[in-house]
Amino acid sequence: MPNGVMLWFDAGSGDGRIEASGRQYPVHEYDVEPRARTAGARVHFDVERVKGVPVAVRVTAVPGTRTTTRQRRYGDLT
C-alpha cells in the first residue's frame, strides 16, 4: 500500500485527489473511510486501473493522523 496525502476532498460531489511520490490519483468517497476525508490527512491506499486511468481505492487514514483542527498533539482532543 502506498502512502500519500489527501490534497483535497469535496463532500458535495464526493470527489477528491491524493498525492503520492509526485503523482496525483483521483478518488471517490465510497473508496475513502470517513476519517481520511480531510485535506492534509496522511493516508494508505491501493491503486487500480479504471478504464485505463490509475485510481486510488481502499483509502484509510494512517494511525496518528490529525484530522481536525482541534487536535494539537497526537492523542489530544481539546
N, CA, C and O atoms as a printed pandas DataFrame, in Angstrom:
     atom_number atom_name residue_name chain_id  residue_number  x_coord  y_coord  z_coord
0              1         N          MET        A               1    0.838   -1.185    0.000
1              2        CA          MET        A               1    0.000    0.000    0.000
2              3         C          MET        A               1    0.880    1.244    0.000
3              4         O          MET        A               1    1.685    1.429    0.913
4              5         N          PRO        A               2    0.740    2.088   -1.000
5              6        CA          PRO        A               2    1.494    3.345   -0.975
6              7         C          PRO        A               2    0.947    4.300    0.081
7              8         O          PRO        A               2   -0.217    4.211    0.471
8              9         N          ASN        A               3    1.788    5.200    0.532
9             10        CA          ASN        A               3    1.379    6.270    1.436
10            11         C          ASN        A               3    1.268    7.552    0.644
11            12         O          ASN        A               3    2.002    7.760   -0.322
12            13         N          GLY        A               4    0.350    8.413    1.052
13            14        CA          GLY        A               4    0.183    9.686    0.375
14            15         C          GLY        A               4   -0.512   10.691    1.261
15            16         O          GLY        A               4   -0.697   10.462    2.457
16            17         N          VAL        A               5   -0.898   11.816    0.662
17            18        CA          VAL        A               5   -1.573   12.898    1.371
18            19         C          VAL        A               5   -2.839   13.260    0.609
19            20         O          VAL        A               5   -2.811   13.416   -0.612
20            21         N          MET        A               6   -3.948   13.392    1.326
21            22        CA          MET        A               6   -5.196   13.835    0.718
22            23         C          MET        A               6   -5.052   15.323    0.413
23            24         O          MET        A               6   -5.012   16.144    1.329
24            25         N          LEU        A               7   -4.974   15.673   -0.869
25            26        CA          LEU        A               7   -4.803   17.074   -1.264
26            27         C          LEU        A               7   -6.079   17.862   -1.020
27            28         O          LEU        A               7   -6.053   18.937   -0.420
28            29         N          TRP        A               8   -7.194   17.320   -1.488
29            30        CA          TRP        A               8   -8.486   17.968   -1.278
30            31         C          TRP        A               8   -9.577   16.927   -1.388
31            32         O          TRP        A               8   -9.405   15.883   -2.018
32            33         N          PHE        A               9  -10.724   17.234   -0.754
33            34        CA          PHE        A               9  -11.885   16.359   -0.833
34            35         C          PHE        A               9  -13.127   17.225   -0.795
35            36         O          PHE        A               9  -13.294   18.034    0.118
36            37         N          ASP        A              10  -14.004   17.061   -1.779
37            38        CA          ASP        A              10  -15.250   17.820   -1.859
38            39         C          ASP        A              10  -16.396   16.903   -1.446
39            40         O          ASP        A              10  -16.735   15.966   -2.169
40            41         N          ALA        A              11  -16.995   17.169   -0.285
41            42        CA          ALA        A              11  -18.079   16.333    0.223
42            43         C          ALA        A              11  -19.332   16.443   -0.646
43            44         O          ALA        A              11  -20.121   15.500   -0.706
44            45         N          GLY        A              12  -19.524   17.566   -1.310
45            46        CA          GLY        A              12  -20.700   17.758   -2.154
46            47         C          GLY        A              12  -20.706   16.833   -3.355
47            48         O          GLY        A              12  -21.718   16.193   -3.644
48            49         N          SER        A              13  -19.597   16.758   -4.049
49            50        CA          SER        A              13  -19.519   15.904   -5.237
50            51         C          SER        A              13  -18.996   14.509   -4.901
51            52         O          SER        A              13  -19.200   13.570   -5.671
52            53         N          GLY        A              14  -18.326   14.365   -3.762
53            54        CA          GLY        A              14  -17.772   13.074   -3.373
54            55         C          GLY        A              14  -16.456   12.745   -4.037
55            56         O          GLY        A              14  -16.018   11.595   -4.006
56            57         N          ASP        A              15  -15.815   13.739   -4.641
57            58        CA          ASP        A              15  -14.546   13.518   -5.329
58            59         C          ASP        A              15  -13.389   14.120   -4.545
59            60         O          ASP        A              15  -13.566   15.060   -3.770
60            61         N          GLY        A              16  -12.212   13.567   -4.759
61            62        CA          GLY        A              16  -11.021   14.091   -4.104
62            63         C          GLY        A              16   -9.784   13.737   -4.897
63            64         O          GLY        A              16   -9.865   13.140   -5.971
64            65         N          ARG        A              17   -8.626   14.114   -4.351
65            66        CA          ARG        A              17   -7.362   13.883   -5.035
66            67         C          ARG        A              17   -6.315   13.551   -3.973
67            68         O          ARG        A              17   -6.234   14.211   -2.937
68            69         N          ILE        A              18   -5.513   12.514   -4.246
69            70        CA          ILE        A              18   -4.431   12.092   -3.354
70            71         C          ILE        A              18   -3.118   12.254   -4.101
71            72         O          ILE        A              18   -3.033   11.969   -5.296
72            73         N          GLU        A              19   -2.083   12.720   -3.381
73            74        CA          GLU        A              19   -0.758   12.843   -3.978
74            75         C          GLU        A              19    0.190   11.882   -3.280
75            76         O          GLU        A              19    0.234   11.809   -2.052
76            77         N          ALA        A              20    0.952   11.142   -4.088
77            78        CA          ALA        A              20    1.956   10.218   -3.567
78            79         C          ALA        A              20    3.096   10.113   -4.565
79            80         O          ALA        A              20    2.860    9.882   -5.751
80            81         N          SER        A              21    4.317   10.278   -4.106
81            82        CA          SER        A              21    5.509   10.151   -4.956
82            83         C          SER        A              21    5.443   11.021   -6.201
83            84         O          SER        A              21    5.854   10.599   -7.282
84            85         N          GLY        A              22    4.926   12.237   -6.049
85            86        CA          GLY        A              22    4.868   13.170   -7.159
86            87         C          GLY        A              22    3.727   12.931   -8.142
87            88         O          GLY        A              22    3.587   13.681   -9.108
88            89         N          ARG        A              23    2.912   11.907   -7.920
89            90        CA          ARG        A              23    1.767   11.633   -8.790
90            91         C          ARG        A              23    0.476   11.911   -8.035
91            92         O          ARG        A              23    0.420   11.803   -6.810
92            93         N          GLN        A              24   -0.556   12.268   -8.784
93            94        CA          GLN        A              24   -1.860   12.516   -8.191
94            95         C          GLN        A              24   -2.848   11.461   -8.670
95            96         O          GLN        A              24   -2.853   11.080   -9.840
96            97         N          TYR        A              25   -3.682   10.997   -7.744
97            98        CA          TYR        A              25   -4.665    9.964   -8.038
98            99         C          TYR        A              25   -6.052   10.468   -7.665
99           100         O          TYR        A              25   -6.244   10.977   -6.561
100          101         N          PRO        A              26   -7.028   10.336   -8.570
101          102        CA          PRO        A              26   -8.401   10.696   -8.213
102          103         C          PRO        A              26   -8.975    9.640   -7.271
103          104         O          PRO        A              26   -8.551    8.484   -7.280
104          105         N          VAL        A              27   -9.943   10.056   -6.462
105          106        CA          VAL        A              27  -10.579    9.146   -5.509
106          107         C          VAL        A              27  -12.047    9.549   -5.364
107          108         O          VAL        A              27  -12.392   10.722   -5.501
108          109         N          HIS        A              28  -12.908    8.561   -5.085
109          110        CA          HIS        A              28  -14.327    8.834   -4.864
110          111         C          HIS        A              28  -14.672    8.470   -3.430
111          112         O          HIS        A              28  -14.019    7.615   -2.833
112          113         N          GLU        A              29  -15.693    9.112   -2.871
113          114        CA          GLU        A              29  -15.972    8.989   -1.446
114          115         C          GLU        A              29  -16.280    7.575   -0.992
115          116         O          GLU        A              29  -16.008    7.250    0.164
116          117         N          TYR        A              30  -16.837    6.711   -1.843
117          118        CA          TYR        A              30  -17.135    5.353   -1.393
118          119         C          TYR        A              30  -15.866    4.518   -1.223
119          120         O          TYR        A              30  -15.930    3.427   -0.656
120          121         N          ASP        A              31  -14.724    4.995   -1.695
121          122        CA          ASP        A              31  -13.451    4.303   -1.507
122          123         C          ASP        A              31  -12.644    4.862   -0.331
123          124         O          ASP        A              31  -11.562    4.354   -0.037
124          125         N          VAL        A              32  -13.150    5.894    0.345
125          126        CA          VAL        A              32  -12.397    6.571    1.406
126          127         C          VAL        A              32  -13.130    6.424    2.734
127          128         O          VAL        A              32  -14.331    6.681    2.822
128          129         N          GLU        A              33  -12.391    6.003    3.777
129          130        CA          GLU        A              33  -13.020    5.950    5.092
130          131         C          GLU        A              33  -13.291    7.384    5.569
131          132         O          GLU        A              33  -12.547    8.296    5.210
132          133         N          PRO        A              34  -14.337    7.599    6.367
133          134        CA          PRO        A              34  -14.736    8.962    6.763
134          135         C          PRO        A              34  -13.621    9.779    7.424
135          136         O          PRO        A              34  -13.531   10.986    7.203
136          137         N          ARG        A              35  -12.781    9.143    8.224
137          138        CA          ARG        A              35  -11.723    9.868    8.925
138          139         C          ARG        A              35  -10.669   10.438    7.978
139          140         O          ARG        A              35   -9.999   11.415    8.311
140          141         N          ALA        A              36  -10.522    9.833    6.806
141          142        CA          ALA        A              36   -9.485   10.251    5.858
142          143         C          ALA        A              36   -9.985   11.302    4.874
143          144         O          ALA        A              36   -9.243   11.682    3.969
144          145         N          ARG        A              37  -11.209   11.782    5.019
145          146        CA          ARG        A              37  -11.793   12.743    4.077
146          147         C          ARG        A              37  -11.473   14.184    4.437
147          148         O          ARG        A              37  -12.308   15.070    4.254
148          149         N          THR        A              38  -10.285   14.423    4.940
149          150        CA          THR        A              38   -9.840   15.756    5.340
150          151         C          THR        A              38   -8.595   16.129    4.547
151          152         O          THR        A              38   -7.682   15.317    4.405
152          153         N          ALA        A              39   -8.555   17.343    4.037
153          154        CA          ALA        A              39   -7.372   17.794    3.307
154          155         C          ALA        A              39   -6.161   17.775    4.229
155          156         O          ALA        A              39   -6.231   18.251    5.362
156          157         N          GLY        A              40   -5.073   17.237    3.755
157          158        CA          GLY        A              40   -3.844   17.165    4.540
158          159         C          GLY        A              40   -3.689   15.883    5.332
159          160         O          GLY        A              40   -2.646   15.674    5.951
160          161         N          ALA        A              41   -4.699   15.011    5.335
161          162        CA          ALA        A              41   -4.614   13.752    6.081
162          163         C          ALA        A              41   -3.640   12.807    5.396
163          164         O          ALA        A              41   -3.643   12.679    4.171
164          165         N          ARG        A              42   -2.803   12.143    6.195
165          166        CA          ARG        A              42   -1.902   11.129    5.650
166          167         C          ARG        A              42   -2.701    9.844    5.476
167          168         O          ARG        A              42   -3.439    9.447    6.378
168          169         N          VAL        A              43   -2.560    9.189    4.323
169          170        CA          VAL        A              43   -3.388    8.028    4.011
170          171         C          VAL        A              43   -2.579    6.882    3.413
171          172         O          VAL        A              43   -1.515    7.094    2.832
172          173         N          HIS        A              44   -3.103    5.656    3.563
173          174        CA          HIS        A              44   -2.661    4.452    2.856
174          175         C          HIS        A              44   -3.710    4.189    1.792
175          176         O          HIS        A              44   -4.892    4.447    2.020
176          177         N          PHE        A              45   -3.308    3.684    0.641
177          178        CA          PHE        A              45   -4.283    3.362   -0.393
178          179         C          PHE        A              45   -3.702    2.353   -1.371
179          180         O          PHE        A              45   -2.491    2.133   -1.401
180          181         N          ASP        A              46   -4.567    1.741   -2.167
181          182        CA          ASP        A              46   -4.177    0.867   -3.261
182          183         C          ASP        A              46   -4.499    1.579   -4.564
183          184         O          ASP        A              46   -5.346    2.471   -4.598
184          185         N          VAL        A              47   -3.828    1.185   -5.627
185          186        CA          VAL        A              47   -4.055    1.783   -6.943
186          187         C          VAL        A              47   -4.625    0.718   -7.874
187          188         O          VAL        A              47   -4.073   -0.377   -7.992
188          189         N          GLU        A              48   -5.723    1.044   -8.527
189          190        CA          GLU        A              48   -6.313    0.172   -9.539
190          191         C          GLU        A              48   -6.560    0.992  -10.790
191          192         O          GLU        A              48   -6.751    2.206  -10.724
192          193         N          ARG        A              49   -6.555    0.329  -11.916
193          194        CA          ARG        A              49   -6.850    1.000  -13.184
194          195         C          ARG        A              49   -8.331    0.844  -13.488
195          196         O          ARG        A              49   -8.862   -0.266  -13.510
196          197         N          VAL        A              50   -8.990    1.973  -13.721
197          198        CA          VAL        A              50  -10.390    2.002  -14.117
198          199         C          VAL        A              50  -10.440    2.686  -15.477
199          200         O          VAL        A              50  -10.166    3.880  -15.594
200          201         N          LYS        A              51  -10.793    1.918  -16.496
201          202        CA          LYS        A              51  -10.821    2.421  -17.871
202          203         C          LYS        A              51   -9.473    3.026  -18.281
203          204         O          LYS        A              51   -9.420    4.030  -18.991
204          205         N          GLY        A              52   -8.389    2.396  -17.820
205          206        CA          GLY        A              52   -7.046    2.830  -18.196
206          207         C          GLY        A              52   -6.460    3.945  -17.345
207          208         O          GLY        A              52   -5.317    4.348  -17.559
208          209         N          VAL        A              53   -7.226    4.448  -16.385
209          210        CA          VAL        A              53   -6.765    5.553  -15.535
210          211         C          VAL        A              53   -6.453    5.010  -14.141
211          212         O          VAL        A              53   -7.302    4.335  -13.559
212          213         N          PRO        A              54   -5.256    5.278  -13.575
213          214        CA          PRO        A              54   -4.966    4.829  -12.214
214          215         C          PRO        A              54   -5.808    5.626  -11.202
215          216         O          PRO        A              54   -5.822    6.857  -11.218
216          217         N          VAL        A              55   -6.506    4.893  -10.325
217          218        CA          VAL        A              55   -7.408    5.485   -9.337
218          219         C          VAL        A              55   -7.066    4.923   -7.961
219          220         O          VAL        A              55   -6.742    3.741   -7.842
220          221         N          ALA        A              56   -7.133    5.753   -6.923
221          222        CA          ALA        A              56   -6.886    5.308   -5.552
222          223         C          ALA        A              56   -8.146    4.622   -5.009
223          224         O          ALA        A              56   -9.252    5.148   -5.136
224          225         N          VAL        A              57   -7.967    3.444   -4.403
225          226        CA          VAL        A              57   -9.072    2.697   -3.800
226          227         C          VAL        A              57   -8.640    2.215   -2.420
227          228         O          VAL        A              57   -7.450    2.202   -2.105
228          229         N          ARG        A              58   -9.615    1.817   -1.596
229          230        CA          ARG        A              58   -9.367    1.325   -0.235
230          231         C          ARG        A              58   -8.482    2.301    0.547
231          232         O          ARG        A              58   -7.437    1.915    1.070
232          233         N          VAL        A              59   -8.902    3.550    0.622
233          234        CA          VAL        A              59   -8.133    4.611    1.272
234          235         C          VAL        A              59   -8.441    4.617    2.767
235          236         O          VAL        A              59   -9.600    4.709    3.173
236          237         N          THR        A              60   -7.384    4.519    3.585
237          238        CA          THR        A              60   -7.528    4.559    5.034
238          239         C          THR        A              60   -6.543    5.574    5.607
239          240         O          THR        A              60   -5.475    5.803    5.041
240          241         N          ALA        A              61   -6.909    6.176    6.727
241          242        CA          ALA        A              61   -6.039    7.151    7.382
242          243         C          ALA        A              61   -4.914    6.426    8.111
243          244         O          ALA        A              61   -5.126    5.355    8.679
244          245         N          VAL        A              62   -3.732    7.006    8.094
245          246        CA          VAL        A              62   -2.594    6.473    8.833
246          247         C          VAL        A              62   -2.850    6.721   10.313
247          248         O          VAL        A              62   -3.241    7.826   10.686
248          249         N          PRO        A              63   -2.639    5.710   11.174
249          250        CA          PRO        A              63   -2.848    5.932   12.613
250          251         C          PRO        A              63   -2.014    7.112   13.115
251          252         O          PRO        A              63   -0.833    7.231   12.786
252          253         N          GLY        A              64   -2.628    7.969   13.902
253          254        CA          GLY        A              64   -1.944    9.134   14.447
254          255         C          GLY        A              64   -2.095   10.386   13.612
255          256         O          GLY        A              64   -1.542   11.427   13.967
256          257         N          THR        A              65   -2.830   10.315   12.508
257          258        CA          THR        A              65   -3.024   11.474   11.641
258          259         C          THR        A              65   -4.003   12.450   12.287
259          260         O          THR        A              65   -5.056   12.052   12.784
260          261         N          ARG        A              66   -3.645   13.716   12.274
261          262        CA          ARG        A              66   -4.556   14.743   12.775
262          263         C          ARG        A              66   -5.601   15.011   11.713
263          264         O          ARG        A              66   -5.265   15.365   10.583
264          265         N          THR        A              67   -6.868   14.846   12.064
265          266        CA          THR        A              67   -7.921   15.029   11.079
266          267         C          THR        A              67   -8.844   16.191   11.421
267          268         O          THR        A              67   -9.752   16.503   10.651
268          269         N          THR        A              68   -8.625   16.838   12.565
269          270        CA          THR        A              68   -9.408   18.024   12.905
270          271         C          THR        A              68   -8.459   19.113   13.381
271          272         O          THR        A              68   -7.338   18.829   13.801
272          273         N          THR        A              69   -8.907   20.351   13.315
273          274        CA          THR        A              69   -8.079   21.462   13.780
274          275         C          THR        A              69   -8.044   21.525   15.292
275          276         O          THR        A              69   -7.230   22.260   15.851
276          277         N          ARG        A              70   -8.901   20.779   15.974
277          278        CA          ARG        A              70   -8.921   20.799   17.437
278          279         C          ARG        A              70   -7.825   19.937   18.052
279          280         O          ARG        A              70   -7.541   20.070   19.242
280          281         N          GLN        A              71   -7.207   19.065   17.280
281          282        CA          GLN        A              71   -6.133   18.235   17.801
282          283         C          GLN        A              71   -4.827   19.013   17.761
283          284         O          GLN        A              71   -4.384   19.450   16.698
284          285         N          ARG        A              72   -4.220   19.179   18.920
285          286        CA          ARG        A              72   -2.969   19.940   18.991
286          287         C          ARG        A              72   -1.759   19.049   18.998
287          288         O          ARG        A              72   -0.742   19.373   18.385
288          289         N          ARG        A              73   -1.853   17.938   19.679
289          290        CA          ARG        A              73   -0.768   16.943   19.691
290          291         C          ARG        A              73   -1.383   15.605   19.428
291          292         O          ARG        A              73   -2.601   15.439   19.492
292          293         N          TYR        A              74   -0.527   14.637   19.127
293          294        CA          TYR        A              74   -1.015   13.286   18.894
294          295         C          TYR        A              74   -1.781   12.796   20.119
295          296         O          TYR        A              74   -1.250   12.805   21.230
296          297         N          GLY        A              75   -3.011   12.374   19.922
297          298        CA          GLY        A              75   -3.801   11.809   21.007
298          299         C          GLY        A              75   -4.568   12.830   21.819
299          300         O          GLY        A              75   -5.329   12.440   22.704
300          301         N          ASP        A              76   -4.405   14.125   21.561
301          302        CA          ASP        A              76   -5.116   15.140   22.344
302          303         C          ASP        A              76   -6.340   15.646   21.601
303          304         O          ASP        A              76   -6.272   15.973   20.416
304          305         N          LEU        A              77   -7.433   15.707   22.292
305          306        CA          LEU        A              77   -8.608   16.411   21.790
306          307         C          LEU        A              77   -8.934   17.469   22.822
307          308         O          LEU        A              77   -9.208   17.142   23.976
308          309         N          THR        A              78   -8.909   18.721   22.430
309          310        CA          THR        A              78   -9.176   19.792   23.389
310          311         C          THR        A              78  -10.471   20.461   23.091
311          312         O          THR        A              78  -10.862   21.391   23.796
